[in-house]
Amino acid sequence: MNTLYRTNIQMLKTISNISNLRDQQFMDDLFPFYILMDNEMRILNSGRSMDKLLNLKKSVNFFKEFKIQLPLFVSDYTSIKENHSSLFIFSSINLPEIQLRGQFYFDKKENLICFIGTPLINSFNDLENKNLQLSDFAIHDSINQFLFTLQMHISSMKDAQDLANKLKLSVTNLTEINDSLDDLIYKLTHDLRAPAVNIKSMLIMLSKHIEIEKDTKAEQLYSNSRISTEKLLQTIEDFLELSRLEKIEKRPVEACNINGIIEEIKNENSVLIKSNKVKFKINFNGLEMVVGVYDDLKSIFQNLITNSIKYRAKNRTPKIIITAAQNGKFIRFSYSDNGIGIDIEKHRNKLFEMFSRLHSDSSISGTGIGLYLVKKLALKNNGLIEITDSIIDKGTTFTIHLPNNNQNT
């Protein structure tokens, strides 16, 4: 038996001991949907909300107004009296769309039967269709609690929608601000590149026209100027690359030949490679075809190769080894060099962070953007890059996972 209706029955028992069930005003305040009947099942009184709902006529037999659906085999005063603790559901004969739920209380002293309950309501639309309001229900009714909860839910949904609209507006504003910042960064770096290149050229020309004595303050100033200019140019180039990456949203994805990409990088950097006597050992084992954006994949290996040359060991010939192996739907590329290495234990948490300087040598013109770009490009192409191993003064090994072009693998 429903707990709340059991409580209502208990309330009604108490009321019958201290007051007359025929006191309509008193009953209205507690049970606005009640129906009071005599031992002939004739309607004596009904609650204000019940009258509003159905406009019941007095002295009419209950079974001429209602059809009981639950429990079964209830058709007269005696059967209701015997089942008064059960939960009843019944509908109006004249208005079958109106159903009520509740219990009957049998008052032995007055020989009366009192129904207490509520109409079956599923939504606020039902309230409107039946011309009812929340105030028509008793505060202890389960339907009132349901409707109150529903009202709170709708109110919360409205608040959530308002918040979502504000967040959407904030995201739009942030997107516009970010776009403006991207444009500003691109313009600044693009406009700074030309004067930085001019400074580098003028420093070279200056060294040709003016003899700078070794181990003098002038040579030190000149050397520091060259290093600073190189660092500035590298920073500008990295920011331009980062800005281009952020600006491009729709990029063509295609089958790319990594072997061809490596050869293109070697040709474009032939002077740098030859001047540093870099040796390559490449073996893709027929697994050089991957799926991705050509320029992104080229940028990944371009950064790795130039980093290997930049962080080469001074006492040996630079060597770069690139191999490939099958790894499910991916090709696993192993990229190794014999450079100065990285202290992995010291820098483990910031290996691929922006502006992370992993070496203390100030003469090396690194900006800390290169590896950040490489990781971001790998992720954008549904791939992954990680440092597999690195030993100080021995070299570093990266592993790059890229989607295999062979979809049947």
C-alpha positions in Angstrom: 0.0 0.0 0.0 1.3 3.4 -0.9 3.0 5.0 2.1 1.6 8.5 1.5 -2.0 7.2 1.2 -1.5 5.1 4.3 -0.6 8.4 6.1 -3.7 10.1 4.7 -5.9 7.3 6.0 -4.3 7.6 9.4 -5.0 11.4 9.3 -8.6 10.7 8.4 -9.0 8.2 11.3 -7.7 10.9 13.7 -10.0 13.5 12.1 -13.1 11.3 12.5 -12.4 11.0 16.2 -12.2 14.7 16.8 -14.4 16.1 14.1 -17.4 15.3 11.9 -16.6 14.0 8.3 -19.5 16.0 7.1 -17.7 19.3 8.0 -17.0 20.2 4.3 -14.8 23.2 5.0 -12.6 21.2 7.4 -12.3 18.4 4.9 -11.7 20.8 2.0 -8.6 22.2 3.6 -7.1 18.7 4.1 -8.4 16.6 1.2 -9.6 18.8 -1.6 -10.4 15.8 -3.8 -12.4 13.8 -1.3 -15.9 12.2 -1.9 -18.1 11.4 1.1 -20.8 8.6 0.7 -23.5 7.0 2.8 -24.2 3.3 3.1 -26.2 3.4 -0.1 -23.1 4.8 -1.9 -24.9 8.1 -2.5 -22.6 11.1 -2.8 -23.1 13.4 0.2 -20.3 15.8 -0.1 -17.2 16.3 -2.3 -14.1 18.5 -2.1 -13.7 21.9 -3.7 -11.1 20.5 -6.2 -13.2 17.5 -7.0 -16.2 19.7 -7.8 -14.0 21.9 -9.9 -12.8 18.8 -11.8 -16.2 17.0 -12.2 -19.0 19.1 -10.7 -20.5 16.0 -9.0 -24.2 16.0 -8.2 -25.3 15.2 -4.6 -27.4 12.1 -3.8 -26.3 10.4 -7.0 -24.9 6.9 -6.7 -21.2 6.6 -6.9 -21.3 3.8 -9.4 -23.4 5.9 -11.8 -20.5 8.5 -11.8 -17.5 6.2 -11.7 -16.2 2.9 -13.0 -13.7 1.2 -10.7 -10.7 -0.3 -12.4 -8.6 -1.5 -9.4 -9.1 -3.6 -7.3 -11.4 -5.9 -9.3 -14.8 -7.3 -8.1 -15.7 -4.1 -6.3 -19.2 -3.1 -7.1 -21.1 -2.0 -3.9 -20.9 -0.5 -0.5 -20.0 -3.8 1.2 -17.2 -4.7 -1.2 -15.6 -1.3 -0.8 -16.0 -1.4 2.9 -14.1 -4.7 2.9 -11.4 -3.4 0.6 -11.0 0.1 2.1 -7.3 -0.3 2.7 -6.6 -1.1 -1.0 -5.4 1.4 -3.5 -8.2 2.2 -6.0 -8.0 3.6 -9.5 -11.3 4.6 -11.1 -12.4 6.8 -14.0 -15.4 9.1 -14.6 -18.1 7.5 -16.7 -19.1 10.8 -18.3 -15.5 12.0 -18.7 -13.4 8.8 -19.2 -10.2 10.7 -19.7 -10.4 11.8 -16.1 -9.0 9.1 -13.8 -8.5 9.2 -10.0 -6.3 7.3 -7.6 -6.7 6.9 -3.9 -8.2 4.9 -1.0 -11.6 4.5 0.7 -11.9 5.0 4.5 -14.8 3.3 6.3 -16.1 5.2 9.3 -17.8 2.6 11.5 -19.2 5.2 13.9 -21.0 7.2 11.2 -21.4 4.3 8.8 -19.9 6.5 6.0 -17.3 5.8 3.3 -14.9 8.6 2.4 -12.6 8.5 -0.7 -9.4 10.4 -0.4 -7.0 10.7 -3.4 -6.0 12.7 -6.4 -6.5 12.7 -10.2 -3.8 11.0 -12.2 -1.6 13.7 -13.6 1.5 13.1 -15.7 2.5 16.7 -16.7 1.7 20.4 -16.4 -0.2 20.0 -19.7 -2.6 17.6 -17.8 -3.2 20.3 -15.2 -4.0 22.9 -17.9 -6.3 20.5 -19.8 -8.2 19.7 -16.6 -8.3 23.4 -15.5 -6.4 22.7 -12.3 -3.6 24.4 -10.5 -1.0 23.3 -7.9 -3.1 25.1 -5.3 -6.0 22.7 -5.9 -3.9 19.9 -4.3 -3.3 19.2 -0.7 0.3 19.9 0.4 0.7 16.3 1.6 -0.6 14.7 -1.7 2.0 12.6 -3.6 0.7 14.2 -6.9 1.5 17.6 -5.4 5.0 16.5 -4.5 5.4 15.1 -8.0 4.2 18.3 -9.7 6.4 20.4 -7.4 9.4 18.3 -8.3 8.4 18.5 -12.0 8.1 22.3 -11.7 11.5 22.5 -10.0 12.9 20.3 -12.8 11.4 22.5 -15.5 12.8 25.6 -13.7 16.2 23.9 -13.5 16.1 23.0 -17.2 15.3 26.6 -18.0 18.1 27.9 -15.8 20.4 25.3 -17.5 19.3 26.5 -20.9 19.9 30.1 -20.0 23.4 29.1 -18.7 24.0 27.1 -21.9 23.1 30.2 -24.0 25.4 32.4 -21.9 28.2 29.8 -22.3 27.6 29.6 -26.0 27.9 33.4 -26.2 31.1 33.3 -24.1 32.5 30.6 -26.4 31.7 32.7 -29.4 33.3 35.7 -27.9 36.4 33.7 -26.9 36.6 32.3 -30.4 36.6 35.8 -31.8 39.2 36.9 -29.3 41.4 33.8 -30.1 41.0 34.5 -33.8 42.1 38.1 -33.3 45.0 37.0 -31.2 46.0 34.4 -33.9 45.9 37.1 -36.5 47.9 39.5 -34.3 50.6 36.8 -33.6 50.8 35.9 -37.3 51.1 39.6 -38.3 53.6 40.4 -35.6 55.8 37.4 -36.4 55.5 37.9 -40.2 56.3 41.6 -39.9 59.3 40.9 -37.5 60.8 38.3 -39.8 61.9 40.7 -42.5 63.9 43.1 -40.1 65.4 40.0 -38.3 66.6 38.6 -41.7 68.0 42.1 -42.5 69.9 42.2 -39.2 71.4 38.8 -39.9 72.5 39.9 -43.4 74.0 43.1 -42.1 76.0 41.3 -39.5 77.4 39.0 -42.2 78.2 42.0 -44.4 79.8 43.7 -41.4 82.1 40.8 -40.8 83.3 40.9 -44.4 84.0 44.7 -44.4 85.5 45.0 -40.9 88.2 42.9 -39.5 87.3 41.7 -36.1 90.2 40.6 -34.0 89.9 37.3 -32.2 89.5 37.2 -28.4 88.5 40.8 -28.2 85.4 42.4 -26.8 84.3 43.3 -30.3 84.4 39.6 -31.4 82.4 38.7 -28.3 79.7 41.3 -29.0 79.6 40.2 -32.7 79.3 36.6 -31.8 76.5 37.3 -29.2 74.7 39.4 -31.8 74.8 36.6 -34.3 73.5 34.0 -31.8 70.7 36.3 -30.6 69.6 37.0 -34.2 69.6 33.3 -35.0 67.5 32.6 -31.9 65.1 35.5 -32.9 64.7 34.1 -36.4 64.1 30.6 -35.1 61.5 31.8 -32.7 59.7 33.8 -35.4 59.7 30.7 -37.7 58.3 28.5 -35.0 55.6 31.0 -34.2 54.7 31.3 -37.9 54.5 27.5 -38.1 52.3 27.4 -35.0 50.0 30.1 -36.3 49.7 28.4 -39.6 48.8 25.1 -37.8 46.0 26.9 -35.8 44.6 28.7 -38.8 44.2 25.7 -41.1 40.9 23.9 -40.2 40.1 21.8 -43.3 43.2 20.0 -44.6 43.3 17.4 -47.3 44.0 13.9 -46.0 45.7 11.6 -48.4 48.1 8.6 -48.8 51.6 9.9 -48.1 54.9 8.3 -48.8 57.2 9.0 -45.8 60.3 7.9 -47.8 59.4 10.6 -50.4 58.9 13.2 -47.6 62.3 12.4 -46.1 64.0 12.7 -49.5 62.3 16.1 -50.0 63.5 17.3 -46.6 67.1 16.1 -47.4 67.1 18.0 -50.7 65.7 21.2 -49.2 68.3 21.1 -46.4 71.2 19.8 -48.4 73.6 22.6 -47.5 72.9 22.1 -43.8 73.2 18.3 -44.1 76.5 18.4 -46.1 78.1 21.0 -44.0 77.5 18.9 -40.9 78.3 15.6 -42.7 75.1 14.0 -41.6 74.7 10.3 -42.3 71.3 8.7 -42.9 70.3 5.0 -42.6 66.8 4.5 -43.7 64.9 1.2 -44.0 61.1 1.2 -44.2 60.7 -2.4 -45.1 58.0 -1.5 -47.7 55.9 0.3 -44.9 56.3 3.9 -45.9 52.7 4.6 -46.9 50.6 6.3 -44.3 47.4 8.4 -44.2 47.6 12.0 -43.2 48.1 15.6 -44.2 51.3 15.8 -46.3 52.5 19.2 -45.0 51.9 18.1 -41.4 53.9 14.8 -41.8 56.7 16.7 -43.5 56.8 19.2 -40.6 57.1 16.3 -38.1 60.2 14.8 -39.7 61.6 18.2 -40.7 61.6 19.2 -37.0 63.1 15.9 -35.9 65.9 16.1 -38.5 66.8 19.7 -37.9 66.8 19.0 -34.1 69.2 16.1 -34.6 71.6 18.4 -36.5 71.1 21.3 -34.0 71.8 19.0 -31.0 74.5 17.0 -32.6 77.6 15.8 -30.6 80.7 17.9 -31.4 83.0 14.9 -31.2 81.4 12.5 -33.8 79.6 12.5 -37.2 75.9 12.9 -36.9 73.9 9.8 -37.7 70.1 9.5 -38.2 68.4 6.1 -38.4 64.8 5.7 -39.4 63.0 2.3 -39.6 59.4 1.2 -39.9 57.4 -1.8 -38.5 53.8 -2.9 -38.6 51.7 -2.3 -35.5 48.1 -3.2 -36.2 46.3 -0.4 -38.1 49.3 1.8 -37.5 52.9 1.9 -38.8 55.5 2.4 -36.0 58.4 4.6 -37.1 61.6 4.5 -35.0 63.7 7.7 -35.3 67.1 7.6 -33.7 70.1 10.0 -33.6 73.5 9.9 -31.9 73.3 13.5 -30.6 73.9 14.9 -27.1 70.7 13.2 -25.7 68.1 14.3 -23.1 68.0 13.8 -19.4 64.6 12.0 -19.5 64.3 11.6 -15.7 64.7 15.4 -15.2 62.5 16.5 -18.1 59.9 13.6 -18.3 56.9 15.8 -17.5 57.8 18.6 -19.9 59.3 16.9 -23.0 56.5 18.0 -25.3 55.5 21.2 -23.6 55.6 24.6 -25.3 58.8 26.7 -24.5 60.5 23.8 -22.8 64.2 24.1 -23.0 65.7 20.6 -22.5 69.4 21.8 -22.8 71.4 24.4 -20.9 73.7 25.2 -23.8 72.9 28.9 -24.6 74.8 28.7 -27.9 72.1 26.4 -29.3 69.2 28.4 -30.8 66.3 26.3 -29.6 62.9 27.9 -28.7 61.2 25.0 -27.1 58.3 25.0 -29.6 59.6 22.3 -32.0 58.7 19.2 -30.1 55.4 20.8 -29.0 54.5 21.3 -32.7 55.6 17.7 -33.5 53.3 16.2 -30.9 50.3 18.4 -31.9 50.8 17.6 -35.6 50.9 13.8 -34.8 47.7 14.0 -32.7 45.9 16.0 -35.4 46.8 13.2 -37.9 45.4 10.5 -35.5 48.9 9.5 -34.5 51.2 9.6 -31.6 54.8 10.5 -30.8 56.8 9.6 -27.7 60.5 9.4 -26.6 61.4 5.8 -26.4 64.9 6.2 -25.0 67.5 8.9 -24.6 71.0 8.8 -23.0 73.2 11.8 -22.3 76.0 12.0 -24.9 74.7 8.9 -26.6 71.6 9.9 -28.5 67.8 9.9 -28.5 65.1 7.6 -30.0 61.6 8.7 -30.9 58.7 6.4 -31.8 56.0 7.8 -34.2 52.7 6.0 -34.7 50.9 6.9 -37.9 47.7 5.4 -39.5 48.6 2.7 -42.1 47.4 3.4 -45.6 46.5 -0.3 -46.1 43.0 -0.4 -44.7 42.8 -4.2 -44.9 45.7 -4.6 -42.4 
